[in-house]
């Protein structure tokens, strides 16, 4: 059977998976609309073979470089199958901040596949964590070590666990972090978990923070314990 019509190709895909695109007429695999429609196909893979030729992003393996390097087409692909499309983008797109900003607006998990330098772009990371605070973990180390950025990230619902180690030793940063809940003290350095001022601030905010305080400090500073008891 010739694979030079959309219906013929789609029938074969449903039976054998996306690998049959290697035999499709060039005019089809160079057609944007055809490829997007192919990615939308609902397939039932054989038991135990859900990936590979049955995964929708496999379609992009057969797209020409001209399409895999096209911002408009690749953003349409992200809209269709999510971040998985990005692994097939050409090298020039993988370092294009405008393209990744568009991709992140569609799927914040796109940040995971951005170039290391782009993961230090304040605008890109802010857009990602605005949609999903857990995406902070994919920001680069320099950005996660920026005190002012991390303060804003906490305000947006991000976890202090993702802060760079240096900030977990920074009294100013930890003093700010404990205002967002017990994990501010939980992820602070041991030295700051023994800091009377910080621990008291954390316990005043939420008595449950006391479990992360230095035990010796609690033994000598009874007012901290009393504060926790009064809140409970």
C-alpha positions as CSV (number, residue, x, y, z in Angstrom):
1,X,0.0,0.0,0.0
2,X,1.4,3.4,-1.0
3,X,2.0,5.9,1.8
4,X,1.4,9.0,-0.2
5,X,-1.9,10.1,1.3
6,X,-2.8,11.2,4.8
7,X,-5.4,8.5,5.3
8,X,-3.1,5.7,4.2
9,X,-0.3,6.9,6.5
10,X,-2.6,7.4,9.5
11,X,-4.0,3.9,9.1
12,X,-0.5,2.5,9.1
13,X,0.5,4.6,12.1
14,X,-2.4,3.3,14.1
15,X,-1.4,-0.3,13.2
16,X,2.4,-0.1,13.5
17,X,3.3,3.1,15.3
18,X,4.9,6.4,14.2
19,X,7.9,4.6,12.7
20,X,6.0,4.2,9.4
21,X,6.6,7.9,8.8
22,X,10.0,6.9,7.5
23,X,8.1,5.5,4.5
24,X,5.7,8.4,4.0
25,X,5.8,10.6,1.0
26,X,8.2,13.6,1.5
27,X,5.5,16.0,0.8
28,X,3.6,14.8,3.8
29,X,6.3,14.9,6.4
30,X,7.2,18.4,5.2
31,X,3.6,19.5,5.8
32,X,3.0,21.4,9.1
33,X,-0.7,20.5,9.3
34,X,-0.1,16.9,8.6
35,X,2.6,16.5,11.3
36,X,0.5,18.3,13.9
37,X,-2.5,16.1,13.1
38,X,-0.3,13.1,13.3
39,X,0.8,14.0,16.8
40,X,-2.9,14.2,17.9
41,X,-3.6,10.6,16.9
42,X,-4.7,8.4,19.7
43,X,-2.9,5.1,19.4
44,X,-3.2,1.9,21.3
45,X,0.3,0.4,21.5
46,X,1.0,-3.3,22.1
47,X,1.2,-4.3,25.7
48,X,4.6,-3.4,27.2
49,X,5.6,-1.1,24.3
50,X,4.1,2.3,25.2
51,X,7.1,4.4,24.2
52,X,9.4,4.7,21.2
53,X,7.5,4.4,17.9
54,X,4.2,4.9,19.8
55,X,5.1,8.2,21.5
56,X,3.7,11.2,19.7
57,X,7.0,13.2,19.9
58,X,8.4,10.5,17.6
59,X,6.6,12.3,14.8
60,X,9.1,15.2,15.0
61,X,12.0,12.8,14.3
62,X,10.8,12.8,10.7
63,X,10.2,16.5,10.4
64,X,12.7,18.4,8.3
65,X,15.2,20.7,10.0
66,X,13.4,23.7,8.5
67,X,10.4,22.8,10.6
68,X,12.2,21.8,13.7
69,X,13.9,25.1,13.6
70,X,10.7,27.1,13.1
71,X,9.5,28.9,16.2
72,X,5.8,28.9,15.1
73,X,5.8,25.2,14.2
74,X,7.6,24.0,17.3
75,X,5.4,26.1,19.6
76,X,2.4,24.5,17.9
77,X,4.1,21.1,18.6
78,X,4.5,22.1,22.3
79,X,0.8,23.1,22.4
80,X,0.0,19.6,21.0
81,X,2.2,17.3,23.0
82,X,3.9,19.5,25.7
83,X,7.5,19.7,26.6
84,X,8.4,16.4,24.9
85,X,8.5,18.3,21.6
86,X,11.4,20.4,22.7
87,X,13.9,17.6,22.6
88,X,13.5,17.7,18.8
89,X,14.1,21.4,18.4
90,X,17.2,22.4,16.5
91,X,20.2,23.8,18.3
92,X,19.4,27.4,17.4
93,X,16.0,27.2,19.1
94,X,17.4,25.5,22.2
95,X,19.2,28.7,23.0
96,X,16.5,31.1,21.9
97,X,15.0,33.0,24.9
98,X,12.0,34.3,22.9
99,X,11.1,30.8,21.8
100,X,11.5,29.3,25.3
101,X,9.4,32.0,26.8
102,X,6.7,31.1,24.5
103,X,7.1,27.4,25.2
104,X,7.1,28.0,29.0
105,X,3.8,30.0,28.7
106,X,2.3,26.9,27.1
107,X,4.0,24.3,29.4
108,X,6.1,25.6,32.4
109,X,7.9,22.2,32.4
110,X,9.6,23.4,29.2
111,X,12.2,25.1,31.5
112,X,13.7,21.6,32.1
113,X,14.8,21.4,28.5
114,X,16.2,24.9,28.2
115,X,19.9,25.6,27.8
116,X,21.8,26.1,31.1
117,X,22.2,29.8,30.4
118,X,18.5,30.3,29.7
119,X,17.7,28.6,33.0
120,X,19.4,31.6,34.6
121,X,17.2,34.1,32.7
122,X,15.0,35.8,35.3
123,X,12.1,36.4,32.9
124,X,12.0,32.8,31.8
125,X,12.2,31.3,35.3
126,X,9.7,33.8,36.7
127,X,7.2,32.8,34.0
128,X,7.8,29.1,34.8
129,X,7.4,29.4,38.6
130,X,4.4,31.7,38.1
131,X,2.6,28.7,36.5
132,X,4.3,26.0,38.6
133,X,6.5,26.9,41.7
134,X,8.2,23.5,41.5
135,X,10.0,24.6,38.3
136,X,12.4,26.6,40.5
137,X,14.4,23.4,40.9
138,X,15.4,23.7,37.2
139,X,16.8,27.3,37.5
140,X,20.5,27.4,37.3
141,X,22.7,27.6,40.4
142,X,23.5,31.3,39.9
143,X,19.9,32.3,39.9
144,X,19.0,30.1,42.9
145,X,21.9,31.8,44.7
146,X,20.6,35.3,44.0
147,X,19.1,36.6,47.3
148,X,16.6,39.1,45.8
149,X,15.4,36.6,43.2
150,X,14.9,33.9,45.9
151,X,12.9,36.3,48.1
152,X,10.6,36.9,45.2
153,X,10.4,33.2,44.4
154,X,9.3,32.5,48.0
155,X,6.6,35.1,47.6
156,X,5.4,33.2,44.5
157,X,5.1,30.0,46.5
158,X,8.4,28.3,45.8
159,X,10.1,26.1,48.3
160,X,13.2,27.2,50.1
161,X,14.7,23.7,49.5
162,X,15.7,24.8,46.0
163,X,17.8,27.7,47.2
164,X,21.5,27.5,46.7
165,X,23.5,26.2,49.7
166,X,25.1,29.6,50.3
167,X,21.7,31.2,50.9
168,X,20.8,28.6,53.5
169,X,23.7,29.9,55.4
170,X,22.7,33.6,54.9
171,X,20.9,35.0,57.9
172,X,19.1,37.7,55.9
173,X,17.7,35.1,53.5
174,X,16.7,32.6,56.2
175,X,15.1,35.3,58.3
176,X,13.0,36.0,55.3
177,X,12.3,32.4,54.5
178,X,10.9,31.5,57.9
179,X,8.1,34.0,57.3
180,X,6.7,31.5,54.7
181,X,6.5,28.5,57.0
182,X,8.5,25.9,58.9
183,X,10.5,24.7,56.0
184,X,12.5,28.0,56.1
185,X,14.1,26.7,59.3
186,X,14.0,23.1,58.1
187,X,16.4,23.9,55.2
188,X,18.5,26.5,57.0
189,X,22.1,25.7,57.9
190,X,22.7,24.0,61.3
191,X,24.3,27.3,62.5
192,X,21.1,29.2,61.8
193,X,18.9,26.5,63.3
194,X,20.7,27.4,66.5
195,X,20.3,31.1,66.0
196,X,17.9,32.4,68.8
197,X,16.6,35.3,66.7
198,X,15.8,33.2,63.7
199,X,14.3,30.3,65.6
200,X,12.0,32.6,67.6
201,X,10.9,34.3,64.5
202,X,10.1,31.0,62.9
203,X,8.2,29.7,65.9
204,X,6.2,32.9,66.2
205,X,5.2,32.5,62.6
206,X,4.4,28.8,62.9
207,X,4.9,26.8,66.1
208,X,5.7,23.6,64.0
209,X,9.0,25.1,63.1
210,X,10.3,24.2,66.6
211,X,11.0,20.7,65.4
212,X,13.8,22.0,63.2
213,X,15.5,24.1,65.9
214,X,18.7,23.1,67.5
215,X,17.9,21.0,70.6
216,X,20.5,22.7,72.8
217,X,19.1,26.1,72.0
218,X,15.6,25.0,73.0
219,X,17.0,23.7,76.3
220,X,18.5,27.1,77.2
221,X,15.9,29.4,75.6
222,X,12.7,28.4,77.3
223,X,10.7,31.4,75.8
224,X,10.9,29.8,72.4
225,X,9.3,26.6,73.8
226,X,6.7,28.6,75.6
227,X,5.8,30.5,72.4
228,X,5.3,27.2,70.6
229,X,3.1,25.8,73.5
230,X,1.0,28.9,73.5
231,X,0.3,28.6,69.8
232,X,-0.5,24.8,69.8
